[in-house]
Amino acid sequence: MKAKTVLPAVGMTAVSMVLTLAVVVMWLGAAMPWPVALVVGIGIDGGWLATLAYERRLAAQGDHSRAVTAVGWSFGLVATAVLVAHALTAEESTGAWLAVAWLPIAAKALWLVHGLWERTALTPVALDAIRGIQQEARDEAAVARARLRAEAATEETRLTAVTEAGARVARVQAQTSQTLARAWSTLENARAGEDTGRALTSVTRGVTPDVTPRWELPVWGPTEPVTALSLEAAPALSDDALAALVDEIRHSESPALSYREMAARFRAAGHSASEVRLRAAWKRVA
């Protein structure tokens, strides 16, 4: 990964130095001897290269110098100014020279990007650790989602069963009430009938003389409606009370009971709580 940032910077720096040297020699060669122009071009490139090397040395030591950085950018701006001036004074190919005049500034920018990468780069061990942590977090999230879906499906099944049981009880009560009502109506008709009354009186006069019989049926009163089945037979416990009860049942034997054993004893003792709250209490105490 380091080569992906340093190689473009090195390549653009080399091209910029070659272009600067060539332009200085061509531009100043007409006004002064070419060896002097060559020395000027080498001086610009040499100063730029020296400040760049010093910057890289400070970066390797974890240090930074604003003065060195300013000098390096100054050399880059000088090289860019030389290329721009040559392009503006050139009689031919002005556009082409202007197109490459930005290369020194671009080379400095690439070195800046490479320095930022070095300050934020991590070792392979650290990257592996980060990937492991992220994968562990994804695994835990997936398990939690699966557990919630399973608990929701279980609760839905339990609610459906309770509702169906309540509906069956209501239907049985309605059928029983109708049967009793029909039987009571038959008895009432028999009691109120004139012929039936005389027959009953004639039968009882020989058994209980001087007693006028009263054939009264019990009063058929209104039935009390059956209360709807509730999800919890006992009053709802608070979270703290539920946790204390779960902990007491769990440690009623040694070693401590498992969740299934604790839940079975919890239900058998007449306590009531939803599966989600009971499991949450188990997690708090266990």
GROMACS elastic network, one bead per residue, 0.5 to 0.9 nm:
[ bonds ]
;  ai    aj funct       b0    kb
    1     4     6  0.53257   500
    1     5     6  0.72821   500
    2     5     6  0.56685   500
    2     6     6  0.62450   500
    2     7     6  0.84261   500
    2   114     6  0.80811   500
    2   117     6  0.81798   500
    2   118     6  0.80249   500
    3     6     6  0.51179   500
    3     7     6  0.54762   500
    3     8     6  0.83408   500
    4     7     6  0.60856   500
    4     8     6  0.71309   500
    5     8     6  0.60908   500
    5     9     6  0.67475   500
    5   110     6  0.74868   500
    5   111     6  0.81638   500
    5   113     6  0.74285   500
    5   114     6  0.54025   500
    5   117     6  0.79363   500
    6     9     6  0.51946   500
    6    10     6  0.61357   500
    6    11     6  0.86194   500
    6   110     6  0.79495   500
    6   111     6  0.73412   500
    6   114     6  0.61101   500
    7    10     6  0.50947   500
    7    11     6  0.60475   500
    7    12     6  0.85560   500
    8    11     6  0.51046   500
    8    12     6  0.60461   500
    8    13     6  0.83979   500
    8   107     6  0.82544   500
    8   110     6  0.72623   500
    8   111     6  0.89294   500
    9    12     6  0.53301   500
    9    13     6  0.60308   500
    9    14     6  0.86023   500
    9   106     6  0.84621   500
    9   107     6  0.55746   500
    9   108     6  0.76990   500
    9   109     6  0.82715   500
    9   110     6  0.50619   500
    9   111     6  0.56571   500
    9   113     6  0.89163   500
    9   114     6  0.78092   500
   10    13     6  0.51361   500
   10    14     6  0.61888   500
   10    15     6  0.87194   500
   10   107     6  0.77688   500
   10   110     6  0.87238   500
   10   111     6  0.82707   500
   11    14     6  0.52132   500
   11    15     6  0.63070   500
   11    16     6  0.86263   500
   11   107     6  0.83527   500
   12    15     6  0.51036   500
   12    16     6  0.60233   500
   12    17     6  0.85626   500
   12   103     6  0.67285   500
   12   104     6  0.75881   500
   12   106     6  0.75156   500
   12   107     6  0.52850   500
   12   108     6  0.89473   500
   12   110     6  0.83815   500
   13    16     6  0.50770   500
   13    17     6  0.61567   500
   13    18     6  0.86441   500
   13    49     6  0.88043   500
   13   103     6  0.78120   500
   13   104     6  0.67093   500
   13   106     6  0.85178   500
   13   107     6  0.51843   500
   13   108     6  0.77633   500
   14    17     6  0.51844   500
   14    18     6  0.62381   500
   14    19     6  0.86277   500
   14   107     6  0.88434   500
   15    18     6  0.51550   500
   15    19     6  0.60986   500
   15    20     6  0.85140   500
   15   103     6  0.77706   500
   15   104     6  0.85375   500
   16    19     6  0.51293   500
   16    20     6  0.60142   500
   16    21     6  0.85379   500
   16    45     6  0.87822   500
   16    79     6  0.80231   500
   16    80     6  0.88417   500
   16   100     6  0.84840   500
   16   101     6  0.85694   500
   16   102     6  0.88191   500
   16   103     6  0.56475   500
   16   104     6  0.52549   500
   16   105     6  0.89857   500
   16   107     6  0.75183   500
   17    20     6  0.50834   500
   17    21     6  0.60961   500
   17    22     6  0.85258   500
   17    41     6  0.86125   500
   17    42     6  0.86285   500
   17    44     6  0.84754   500
   17    45     6  0.56142   500
   17    46     6  0.88723   500
   17    48     6  0.86337   500
   17    49     6  0.88109   500
   17    79     6  0.81808   500
   17   104     6  0.77854   500
   18    21     6  0.52083   500
   18    22     6  0.61134   500
   18    23     6  0.85585   500
   18    45     6  0.84165   500
   19    22     6  0.51208   500
   19    23     6  0.60106   500
   19    24     6  0.84996   500
   19    79     6  0.89729   500
   19    83     6  0.79168   500
   19   100     6  0.84697   500
   19   101     6  0.88209   500
   19   103     6  0.89722   500
   20    23     6  0.52144   500
   20    24     6  0.60686   500
   20    25     6  0.85440   500
   20    41     6  0.65734   500
   20    42     6  0.88059   500
   20    44     6  0.80473   500
   20    45     6  0.74019   500
   20    79     6  0.59693   500
   20    80     6  0.80910   500
   20    82     6  0.71732   500
   20    83     6  0.66731   500
   20   104     6  0.86516   500
   21    24     6  0.52586   500
   21    25     6  0.61872   500
   21    26     6  0.86427   500
   21    37     6  0.86230   500
   21    38     6  0.69474   500
   21    40     6  0.81942   500
   21    42     6  0.64043   500
   21    44     6  0.80704   500
   21    45     6  0.72274   500
   22    25     6  0.52079   500
   22    26     6  0.61236   500
   22    27     6  0.83858   500
   22    38     6  0.83688   500
   22    41     6  0.76616   500
   23    26     6  0.50927   500
   23    27     6  0.56895   500
   23    28     6  0.81396   500
   23    41     6  0.81651   500
   23    82     6  0.74555   500
   23    83     6  0.66785   500
   23    86     6  0.68953   500
   24    27     6  0.51097   500
   24    28     6  0.56403   500
   24    29     6  0.75310   500
   24    37     6  0.61463   500
   24    38     6  0.71516   500
   24    40     6  0.72291   500
   24    41     6  0.54545   500
   24    82     6  0.72789   500
   24    83     6  0.84045   500
   24    86     6  0.84367   500
   25    28     6  0.55146   500
   25    29     6  0.51670   500
   25    30     6  0.85355   500
   25    34     6  0.61898   500
   25    35     6  0.82701   500
   25    36     6  0.84601   500
   25    38     6  0.55030   500
   25    39     6  0.88261   500
   25    40     6  0.82188   500
   25    41     6  0.68126   500
   26    29     6  0.51750   500
   26    30     6  0.70741   500
   26    34     6  0.82186   500
   26    37     6  0.81527   500
   26    86     6  0.89308   500
   27    30     6  0.64854   500
   27    31     6  0.78784   500
   27    37     6  0.82669   500
   27    82     6  0.89724   500
   27    86     6  0.66335   500
   27    90     6  0.89404   500
   28    31     6  0.52968   500
   28    32     6  0.60400   500
   28    33     6  0.80605   500
   28    34     6  0.73992   500
   28    36     6  0.84934   500
   28    37     6  0.55715   500
   28    38     6  0.88136   500
   28    40     6  0.89847   500
   29    32     6  0.53216   500
   29    33     6  0.57963   500
   29    35     6  0.82841   500
   29    36     6  0.80894   500
   29    37     6  0.58470   500
   29    38     6  0.83837   500
   30    33     6  0.74950   500
   30    34     6  0.78753   500
   31    34     6  0.87496   500
   31    37     6  0.89332   500
   32    35     6  0.84218   500
   32    36     6  0.67457   500
   32    37     6  0.68227   500
   33    36     6  0.55520   500
   33    37     6  0.66099   500
   33    38     6  0.88139   500
   34    38     6  0.59531   500
   34    39     6  0.85417   500
   35    39     6  0.61906   500
   35    40     6  0.86663   500
   36    39     6  0.50719   500
   36    40     6  0.63129   500
   36    41     6  0.87161   500
   37    40     6  0.50359   500
   37    41     6  0.62228   500
   37    42     6  0.85698   500
   38    41     6  0.51065   500
   38    42     6  0.60570   500
   38    43     6  0.83970   500
   39    42     6  0.50306   500
   39    43     6  0.59076   500
   39    44     6  0.86434   500
   40    44     6  0.63563   500
   40    45     6  0.87221   500
   41    44     6  0.52513   500
   41    45     6  0.62621   500
   41    46     6  0.83456   500
   42    45     6  0.50585   500
   42    46     6  0.55993   500
   42    47     6  0.82687   500
   43    47     6  0.59315   500
   43    48     6  0.83965   500
   44    47     6  0.53348   500
   44    48     6  0.62224   500
   44    49     6  0.86188   500
   44    75     6  0.66976   500
   44    76     6  0.88933   500
   44    78     6  0.78884   500
   44    79     6  0.71860   500
   45    48     6  0.50794   500
   45    49     6  0.60241   500
   45    50     6  0.85214   500
   45    75     6  0.79707   500
   45    79     6  0.81296   500
   46    49     6  0.50151   500
   46    50     6  0.59744   500
   46    51     6  0.85570   500
   47    50     6  0.50891   500
   47    51     6  0.61832   500
   47    52     6  0.84508   500
   47    71     6  0.88244   500
   47    72     6  0.80114   500
   47    75     6  0.69429   500
   48    51     6  0.54080   500
   48    52     6  0.61262   500
   48    53     6  0.86509   500
   48    71     6  0.82103   500
   48    72     6  0.58592   500
   48    73     6  0.83832   500
   48    74     6  0.85112   500
   48    75     6  0.53428   500
   48    76     6  0.68844   500
   48    79     6  0.89632   500
   49    52     6  0.50192   500
   49    53     6  0.60986   500
   49    54     6  0.86196   500
   49    72     6  0.84058   500
   50    53     6  0.51238   500
   50    54     6  0.62177   500
   50    55     6  0.85973   500
   50    72     6  0.85529   500
   51    54     6  0.50375   500
   51    55     6  0.60924   500
   51    56     6  0.86075   500
   51    68     6  0.63328   500
   51    69     6  0.76199   500
   51    71     6  0.69319   500
   51    72     6  0.53701   500
   51    75     6  0.86588   500
   52    55     6  0.50542   500
   52    56     6  0.62142   500
   52    57     6  0.86497   500
   52    68     6  0.84630   500
   52    69     6  0.83067   500
   52    72     6  0.64025   500
   52   108     6  0.89027   500
   52   111     6  0.87626   500
   53    56     6  0.51022   500
   53    57     6  0.62281   500
   53    58     6  0.87555   500
   54    57     6  0.50323   500
   54    58     6  0.62681   500
   54    59     6  0.85763   500
   54    68     6  0.75321   500
   55    58     6  0.52020   500
   55    59     6  0.61427   500
   55    60     6  0.86519   500
   55    63     6  0.89046   500
   55    64     6  0.73784   500
   55    65     6  0.76560   500
   55    68     6  0.66952   500
   55    69     6  0.69191   500
   55    72     6  0.83620   500
   56    60     6  0.61499   500
   56    61     6  0.87145   500
   56   115     6  0.83999   500
   57    60     6  0.51271   500
   57    61     6  0.64751   500
   57    62     6  0.88060   500
   57    63     6  0.85229   500
   58    61     6  0.51145   500
   58    62     6  0.62838   500
   58    64     6  0.57451   500
   58    65     6  0.75948   500
   59    63     6  0.53958   500
   59    64     6  0.63018   500
   59   115     6  0.73332   500
   59   118     6  0.85223   500
   59   119     6  0.86053   500
   60    63     6  0.74563   500
   60   118     6  0.89829   500
   61    64     6  0.86680   500
   62   119     6  0.83859   500
   64    68     6  0.83621   500
   64    69     6  0.82602   500
   65    68     6  0.54415   500
   65    69     6  0.63018   500
   65    70     6  0.86715   500
   66    70     6  0.60045   500
   66    71     6  0.85809   500
   67    70     6  0.50700   500
   67    71     6  0.62387   500
   67    72     6  0.86332   500
   68    71     6  0.50976   500
   68    72     6  0.61555   500
   68    73     6  0.86787   500
   69    72     6  0.50623   500
   69    73     6  0.62472   500
   69    74     6  0.85222   500
   70    73     6  0.51875   500
   70    74     6  0.60729   500
   70    75     6  0.87733   500
   71    75     6  0.63559   500
   71    76     6  0.86859   500
   72    75     6  0.52666   500
   72    76     6  0.63666   500
   72    77     6  0.87289   500
   72   108     6  0.81852   500
   73    77     6  0.60764   500
   73    78     6  0.85117   500
   73   105     6  0.79454   500
   73   108     6  0.71604   500
   74    77     6  0.50719   500
   74    78     6  0.61195   500
   74    79     6  0.86416   500
   75    78     6  0.50026   500
   75    79     6  0.61940   500
   75    80     6  0.85677   500
   75   104     6  0.88274   500
   76    79     6  0.51672   500
   76    80     6  0.61831   500
   76    81     6  0.85752   500
   76   104     6  0.53679   500
   76   105     6  0.58578   500
   76   107     6  0.84070   500
   76   108     6  0.70527   500
   77    81     6  0.59982   500
   77    82     6  0.85407   500
   77   104     6  0.74102   500
   77   105     6  0.68444   500
   78    81     6  0.50087   500
   78    82     6  0.61818   500
   78    83     6  0.87068   500
   78   104     6  0.89876   500
   79    82     6  0.51231   500
   79    83     6  0.63524   500
   79    84     6  0.86848   500
   79   101     6  0.83872   500
   79   104     6  0.64452   500
   79   105     6  0.85998   500
   80    83     6  0.51522   500
   80    84     6  0.61205   500
   80    85     6  0.85211   500
   80   101     6  0.56101   500
   80   102     6  0.62391   500
   80   103     6  0.74791   500
   80   104     6  0.58889   500
   80   105     6  0.69149   500
   81    84     6  0.50557   500
   81    85     6  0.59420   500
   81    86     6  0.84272   500
   81   101     6  0.78976   500
   82    85     6  0.51742   500
   82    86     6  0.61088   500
   82    87     6  0.85418   500
   82   101     6  0.82913   500
   83    86     6  0.51660   500
   83    87     6  0.61155   500
   83    88     6  0.86870   500
   83    97     6  0.70357   500
   83    98     6  0.73298   500
   83   100     6  0.78002   500
   83   101     6  0.50436   500
   83   102     6  0.82874   500
   84    87     6  0.50313   500
   84    88     6  0.62001   500
   84    89     6  0.86722   500
   84    97     6  0.73685   500
   84    98     6  0.60231   500
   84   100     6  0.88192   500
   84   101     6  0.56197   500
   84   102     6  0.84329   500
   85    88     6  0.51703   500
   85    89     6  0.62016   500
   85    90     6  0.84329   500
   86    89     6  0.51925   500
   86    90     6  0.57946   500
   86    94     6  0.83827   500
   86    97     6  0.75884   500
   86    98     6  0.86728   500
   87    90     6  0.51995   500
   87    91     6  0.84166   500
   87    92     6  0.86188   500
   87    93     6  0.76384   500
   87    95     6  0.73274   500
   87    96     6  0.78931   500
   87    98     6  0.55726   500
   87   101     6  0.79458   500
   88    91     6  0.81526   500
   88    94     6  0.62292   500
   88    95     6  0.88091   500
   88    97     6  0.83993   500
   88    98     6  0.78428   500
   89    92     6  0.89166   500
   89    94     6  0.78840   500
   90    93     6  0.70401   500
   90    94     6  0.59096   500
   90    97     6  0.84666   500
   91    94     6  0.69237   500
   92    95     6  0.85200   500
   92    96     6  0.89251   500
   93    96     6  0.52058   500
   93    97     6  0.63771   500
   93    98     6  0.86607   500
   94    97     6  0.53318   500
   94    98     6  0.61976   500
   94    99     6  0.85908   500
   95    98     6  0.50782   500
   95    99     6  0.60584   500
   95   100     6  0.89496   500
   96    99     6  0.50074   500
   96   100     6  0.67597   500
   96   101     6  0.88316   500
   97   100     6  0.54151   500
   97   101     6  0.61531   500
   98   102     6  0.75994   500
   99   102     6  0.70101   500
   99   103     6  0.86524   500
  100   103     6  0.56806   500
  100   104     6  0.87933   500
  101   104     6  0.72948   500
  101   105     6  0.85751   500
  102   105     6  0.56032   500
  102   106     6  0.61697   500
  102   107     6  0.87285   500
  103   107     6  0.60208   500
  103   108     6  0.86950   500
  104   107     6  0.50592   500
  104   108     6  0.64150   500
  104   109     6  0.87101   500
  105   108     6  0.51670   500
  105   109     6  0.62310   500
  105   110     6  0.87062   500
  106   110     6  0.62022   500
  106   111     6  0.87198   500
  107   110     6  0.51168   500
  107   111     6  0.63831   500
  107   112     6  0.87017   500
  108   111     6  0.51274   500
  108   112     6  0.62756   500
  108   113     6  0.87673   500
  109   113     6  0.62844   500
  109   114     6  0.86607   500
  110   113     6  0.50056   500
  110   114     6  0.61806   500
  110   115     6  0.86164   500
  111   115     6  0.61654   500
  111   116     6  0.86674   500
  112   115     6  0.50982   500
  112   116     6  0.63231   500
  112   117     6  0.86955   500
  113   116     6  0.51210   500
  113   117     6  0.62539   500
  113   118     6  0.87215   500
  114   117     6  0.50501   500
  114   118     6  0.62615   500
  114   119     6  0.87901   500
  115   118     6  0.50768   500
  115   119     6  0.63308   500
  115   120     6  0.87941   500
  116   119     6  0.51963   500
  116   120     6  0.63782   500
  116   121     6  0.84984   500
  117   120     6  0.52666   500
  117   121     6  0.57335   500
  118   121     6  0.51802   500
  118   122     6  0.86320   500
  119   122     6  0.87990   500
  122   125     6  0.81153   500
  122   126     6  0.61467   500
  122   127     6  0.65085   500
  123   126     6  0.52881   500
  123   127     6  0.63306   500
  123   128     6  0.86981   500
  124   128     6  0.60554   500
  124   129     6  0.85357   500
  125   128     6  0.51410   500
  125   129     6  0.62175   500
  125   130     6  0.87000   500
  126   129     6  0.50208   500
  126   130     6  0.62028   500
  126   131     6  0.86307   500
  127   130     6  0.50755   500
  127   131     6  0.61773   500
  127   132     6  0.85673   500
  128   131     6  0.50849   500
  128   132     6  0.61135   500
  128   133     6  0.86442   500
  129   132     6  0.50295   500
  129   133     6  0.62048   500
  129   134     6  0.86499   500
  130   133     6  0.51183   500
  130   134     6  0.61883   500
  130   135     6  0.85672   500
  131   134     6  0.51235   500
  131   135     6  0.60811   500
  131   136     6  0.85289   500
  132   135     6  0.50981   500
  132   136     6  0.60545   500
  132   137     6  0.85612   500
  133   136     6  0.50840   500
  133   137     6  0.61767   500
  133   138     6  0.86547   500
  134   137     6  0.51047   500
  134   138     6  0.62383   500
  134   139     6  0.86604   500
  135   138     6  0.50378   500
  135   139     6  0.61445   500
  135   140     6  0.86402   500
  136   139     6  0.50480   500
  136   140     6  0.61761   500
  136   141     6  0.85741   500
  137   140     6  0.51751   500
  137   141     6  0.61560   500
  137   142     6  0.86348   500
  138   141     6  0.51166   500
  138   142     6  0.61787   500
  138   143     6  0.86724   500
  139   142     6  0.51379   500
  139   143     6  0.62060   500
  139   144     6  0.85793   500
  140   143     6  0.51265   500
  140   144     6  0.60776   500
  140   145     6  0.85932   500
  141   144     6  0.50738   500
  141   145     6  0.61700   500
  141   146     6  0.86431   500
  142   145     6  0.51337   500
  142   146     6  0.62152   500
  142   147     6  0.86282   500
  143   146     6  0.50875   500
  143   147     6  0.61080   500
  143   148     6  0.86095   500
  144   147     6  0.50800   500
  144   148     6  0.61622   500
  144   149     6  0.86046   500
  145   148     6  0.51724   500
  145   149     6  0.61856   500
  145   150     6  0.86285   500
  146   149     6  0.51278   500
  146   150     6  0.61517   500
  146   151     6  0.86304   500
  147   150     6  0.51052   500
  147   151     6  0.61246   500
  147   152     6  0.85004   500
  148   151     6  0.51232   500
  148   152     6  0.60215   500
  148   153     6  0.85503   500
  149   152     6  0.50753   500
  149   153     6  0.61657   500
  149   154     6  0.86383   500
  150   153     6  0.51135   500
  150   154     6  0.61833   500
  150   155     6  0.86310   500
  151   154     6  0.50320   500
  151   155     6  0.60979   500
  151   156     6  0.84932   500
  151   275     6  0.78368   500
  151   276     6  0.69241   500
  152   155     6  0.51491   500
  152   156     6  0.60827   500
  152   157     6  0.86183   500
  152   276     6  0.85952   500
  153   156     6  0.50551   500
  153   157     6  0.61892   500
  153   158     6  0.86648   500
  154   157     6  0.51381   500
  154   158     6  0.62327   500
  154   159     6  0.86653   500
  154   275     6  0.84233   500
  155   158     6  0.50636   500
  155   159     6  0.61262   500
  155   160     6  0.85376   500
  155   274     6  0.80310   500
  155   275     6  0.72289   500
  155   276     6  0.80176   500
  156   159     6  0.51667   500
  156   160     6  0.61390   500
  156   161     6  0.86602   500
  157   160     6  0.51007   500
  157   161     6  0.62265   500
  157   162     6  0.87003   500
  158   161     6  0.51199   500
  158   162     6  0.61957   500
  158   163     6  0.85801   500
  159   162     6  0.51144   500
  159   163     6  0.60861   500
  159   164     6  0.85609   500
  159   231     6  0.76698   500
  160   163     6  0.51511   500
  160   164     6  0.61384   500
  160   165     6  0.85927   500
  161   164     6  0.51656   500
  161   165     6  0.61209   500
  161   166     6  0.86199   500
  162   165     6  0.51178   500
  162   166     6  0.61965   500
  162   167     6  0.86399   500
  162   229     6  0.74431   500
  162   230     6  0.83714   500
  162   231     6  0.74758   500
  163   166     6  0.51464   500
  163   167     6  0.62245   500
  163   168     6  0.87146   500
  163   229     6  0.78869   500
  164   167     6  0.50447   500
  164   168     6  0.62412   500
  164   169     6  0.87308   500
  165   168     6  0.51111   500
  165   169     6  0.62838   500
  165   170     6  0.86787   500
  165   229     6  0.85137   500
  166   169     6  0.51346   500
  166   170     6  0.62054   500
  166   171     6  0.86580   500
  166   228     6  0.69389   500
  166   229     6  0.60031   500
  167   170     6  0.51091   500
  167   171     6  0.62141   500
  167   172     6  0.87209   500
  168   171     6  0.51146   500
  168   172     6  0.62527   500
  168   173     6  0.86467   500
  169   172     6  0.51714   500
  169   173     6  0.61796   500
  169   174     6  0.86196   500
  169   226     6  0.89445   500
  170   173     6  0.51255   500
  170   174     6  0.61636   500
  170   175     6  0.86769   500
  170   226     6  0.78031   500
  170   228     6  0.88479   500
  171   174     6  0.51020   500
  171   175     6  0.62102   500
  171   176     6  0.85941   500
  172   175     6  0.51389   500
  172   176     6  0.60673   500
  172   177     6  0.85253   500
  173   176     6  0.50765   500
  173   177     6  0.60585   500
  173   178     6  0.85987   500
  173   226     6  0.84184   500
  174   177     6  0.51504   500
  174   178     6  0.62630   500
  174   179     6  0.87218   500
  175   178     6  0.51707   500
  175   179     6  0.62694   500
  175   180     6  0.87180   500
  176   179     6  0.51153   500
  176   180     6  0.61579   500
  176   181     6  0.84761   500
  177   180     6  0.51624   500
  177   181     6  0.59979   500
  177   182     6  0.86119   500
  177   223     6  0.83106   500
  178   181     6  0.50574   500
  178   182     6  0.62379   500
  178   183     6  0.86895   500
  179   182     6  0.52427   500
  179   183     6  0.62731   500
  179   184     6  0.86335   500
  180   183     6  0.50548   500
  180   184     6  0.59929   500
  180   185     6  0.84042   500
  181   184     6  0.51424   500
  181   185     6  0.60472   500
  181   186     6  0.86377   500
  181   220     6  0.85710   500
  182   185     6  0.50755   500
  182   186     6  0.63154   500
  182   187     6  0.88028   500
  183   186     6  0.51317   500
  183   187     6  0.63476   500
  183   188     6  0.86501   500
  184   187     6  0.50387   500
  184   188     6  0.60336   500
  184   189     6  0.85133   500
  184   217     6  0.89348   500
  184   220     6  0.75763   500
  185   188     6  0.50524   500
  185   189     6  0.61505   500
  185   190     6  0.86011   500
  186   189     6  0.51686   500
  186   190     6  0.62483   500
  186   191     6  0.87319   500
  187   190     6  0.50263   500
  187   191     6  0.61886   500
  187   192     6  0.86032   500
  187   217     6  0.78422   500
  188   191     6  0.51086   500
  188   192     6  0.60773   500
  188   193     6  0.85168   500
  188   217     6  0.72900   500
  189   192     6  0.52032   500
  189   193     6  0.60612   500
  190   193     6  0.53496   500
  190   194     6  0.87611   500
  190   195     6  0.89771   500
  190   196     6  0.62985   500
  190   197     6  0.82250   500
  191   194     6  0.82273   500
  191   196     6  0.66060   500
  191   197     6  0.65462   500
  191   215     6  0.68691   500
  191   216     6  0.75145   500
  191   217     6  0.77377   500
  192   195     6  0.89766   500
  192   196     6  0.76161   500
  192   197     6  0.71965   500
  193   196     6  0.52594   500
  193   197     6  0.62296   500
  193   198     6  0.89361   500
  194   197     6  0.51844   500
  194   198     6  0.64467   500
  194   199     6  0.87313   500
  195   198     6  0.53112   500
  195   199     6  0.62403   500
  195   200     6  0.86777   500
  196   199     6  0.51586   500
  196   200     6  0.62014   500
  196   201     6  0.86268   500
  197   200     6  0.52235   500
  197   201     6  0.61561   500
  197   202     6  0.86721   500
  197   215     6  0.79532   500
  198   201     6  0.50257   500
  198   202     6  0.61043   500
  198   203     6  0.85993   500
  199   202     6  0.52394   500
  199   203     6  0.63113   500
  199   204     6  0.87760   500
  200   203     6  0.52195   500
  200   204     6  0.62894   500
  200   205     6  0.86871   500
  200   213     6  0.82626   500
  200   215     6  0.82205   500
  201   204     6  0.52864   500
  201   205     6  0.59895   500
  201   212     6  0.76998   500
  201   213     6  0.63785   500
  201   214     6  0.87090   500
  201   215     6  0.89785   500
  202   205     6  0.53794   500
  202   206     6  0.71673   500
  203   206     6  0.62721   500
  203   207     6  0.72216   500
  204   207     6  0.50954   500
  204   208     6  0.59085   500
  204   209     6  0.78848   500
  204   211     6  0.85842   500
  204   212     6  0.86074   500
  204   213     6  0.70564   500
  205   208     6  0.53092   500
  205   209     6  0.51292   500
  205   210     6  0.73847   500
  205   211     6  0.71303   500
  205   212     6  0.76432   500
  205   213     6  0.79415   500
  206   209     6  0.58986   500
  208   211     6  0.58714   500
  208   212     6  0.84412   500
  208   213     6  0.85709   500
  209   212     6  0.81723   500
  216   219     6  0.86532   500
  217   220     6  0.84068   500
  218   221     6  0.89113   500
  220   223     6  0.88527   500
  223   226     6  0.89653   500
  224   227     6  0.89503   500
  225   228     6  0.89475   500
  226   229     6  0.87483   500
  227   230     6  0.85447   500
  229   232     6  0.84728   500
  229   233     6  0.82105   500
  230   233     6  0.62908   500
  231   272     6  0.84487   500
  231   273     6  0.83439   500
  231   274     6  0.79246   500
  232   235     6  0.70054   500
  232   236     6  0.70752   500
  232   271     6  0.84008   500
  232   272     6  0.52474   500
  232   273     6  0.61612   500
  232   274     6  0.75364   500
  233   236     6  0.86603   500
  233   270     6  0.80161   500
  233   271     6  0.76470   500
  233   272     6  0.60586   500
  233   273     6  0.87000   500
  234   237     6  0.84355   500
  234   270     6  0.74289   500
  234   271     6  0.61531   500
  234   272     6  0.56508   500
  234   273     6  0.83113   500
  235   271     6  0.86257   500
  235   272     6  0.77652   500
  236   272     6  0.73443   500
  236   273     6  0.68861   500
  237   240     6  0.81189   500
  237   241     6  0.60196   500
  237   242     6  0.57419   500
  237   271     6  0.89728   500
  237   272     6  0.82826   500
  237   273     6  0.75374   500
  238   241     6  0.52033   500
  238   242     6  0.59588   500
  238   243     6  0.84692   500
  239   242     6  0.50907   500
  239   243     6  0.60507   500
  239   244     6  0.85904   500
  239   277     6  0.79159   500
  239   281     6  0.71587   500
  240   243     6  0.50941   500
  240   244     6  0.61490   500
  240   245     6  0.86065   500
  240   281     6  0.83581   500
  241   244     6  0.51004   500
  241   245     6  0.61447   500
  241   246     6  0.85729   500
  242   245     6  0.51211   500
  242   246     6  0.61026   500
  242   247     6  0.85536   500
  242   273     6  0.83615   500
  242   277     6  0.84220   500
  242   278     6  0.75362   500
  242   281     6  0.65582   500
  243   246     6  0.51085   500
  243   247     6  0.61074   500
  243   248     6  0.85842   500
  243   278     6  0.81981   500
  243   280     6  0.85715   500
  243   282     6  0.69548   500
  243   284     6  0.71271   500
  243   285     6  0.64717   500
  244   247     6  0.51268   500
  244   248     6  0.61484   500
  244   249     6  0.87255   500
  244   281     6  0.85253   500
  244   285     6  0.80312   500
  245   248     6  0.50693   500
  245   249     6  0.62331   500
  245   250     6  0.84731   500
  245   266     6  0.84362   500
  246   249     6  0.52499   500
  246   250     6  0.59751   500
  246   251     6  0.86357   500
  246   262     6  0.72057   500
  246   263     6  0.83336   500
  246   266     6  0.75962   500
  246   278     6  0.79480   500
  246   281     6  0.68984   500
  246   282     6  0.65005   500
  246   285     6  0.75999   500
  247   250     6  0.50208   500
  247   251     6  0.61959   500
  247   252     6  0.84892   500
  247   281     6  0.85763   500
  247   282     6  0.76044   500
  247   285     6  0.60267   500
  247   286     6  0.79354   500
  248   251     6  0.54167   500
  248   252     6  0.60479   500
  249   252     6  0.50531   500
  249   253     6  0.80431   500
  249   256     6  0.87443   500
  249   257     6  0.77897   500
  249   262     6  0.61252   500
  249   263     6  0.88607   500
  249   265     6  0.74135   500
  249   266     6  0.72934   500
  250   253     6  0.71425   500
  250   254     6  0.89529   500
  250   255     6  0.89817   500
  250   256     6  0.54484   500
  250   258     6  0.72714   500
  250   259     6  0.79492   500
  250   261     6  0.82892   500
  250   262     6  0.56911   500
  250   282     6  0.88632   500
  250   286     6  0.89488   500
  251   254     6  0.66141   500
  251   255     6  0.75023   500
  251   257     6  0.66578   500
  252   255     6  0.88263   500
  252   256     6  0.72052   500
  252   257     6  0.77572   500
  253   256     6  0.57345   500
  253   257     6  0.67149   500
  254   257     6  0.75383   500
  257   260     6  0.80762   500
  257   261     6  0.59079   500
  257   262     6  0.59156   500
  258   261     6  0.53373   500
  258   262     6  0.60834   500
  258   263     6  0.85487   500
  259   262     6  0.50798   500
  259   263     6  0.59962   500
  259   264     6  0.85408   500
  259   279     6  0.81181   500
  259   282     6  0.72485   500
  260   263     6  0.51336   500
  260   264     6  0.61461   500
  260   265     6  0.86942   500
  261   264     6  0.51554   500
  261   265     6  0.62767   500
  261   266     6  0.84921   500
  262   265     6  0.52470   500
  262   266     6  0.59807   500
  262   267     6  0.86944   500
  263   267     6  0.62188   500
  263   268     6  0.85047   500
  263   278     6  0.78304   500
  263   279     6  0.88787   500
  264   267     6  0.53190   500
  264   268     6  0.60801   500
  264   269     6  0.86257   500
  265   269     6  0.60157   500
  265   270     6  0.88183   500
  266   269     6  0.53848   500
  266   270     6  0.69964   500
  266   271     6  0.58339   500
  266   272     6  0.76260   500
  267   270     6  0.54257   500
  267   271     6  0.54323   500
  267   272     6  0.63528   500
  267   273     6  0.86104   500
  268   271     6  0.73848   500
  269   272     6  0.89642   500
  273   276     6  0.82694   500
  273   277     6  0.65000   500
  273   278     6  0.61418   500
  274   277     6  0.53820   500
  274   278     6  0.60865   500
  274   279     6  0.85546   500
  275   278     6  0.50719   500
  275   279     6  0.60105   500
  275   280     6  0.84393   500
  276   279     6  0.53124   500
  276   280     6  0.61295   500
  276   281     6  0.86683   500
  277   281     6  0.61215   500
  277   282     6  0.85740   500
  278   281     6  0.51441   500
  278   282     6  0.62323   500
  278   283     6  0.87399   500
  279   283     6  0.62393   500
  279   284     6  0.87114   500
  280   283     6  0.51194   500
  280   284     6  0.63558   500
  280   285     6  0.88934   500
  281   284     6  0.50953   500
  281   285     6  0.63696   500
  281   286     6  0.84291   500
  282   285     6  0.53858   500
  282   286     6  0.57500   500
  283   286     6  0.51526   500
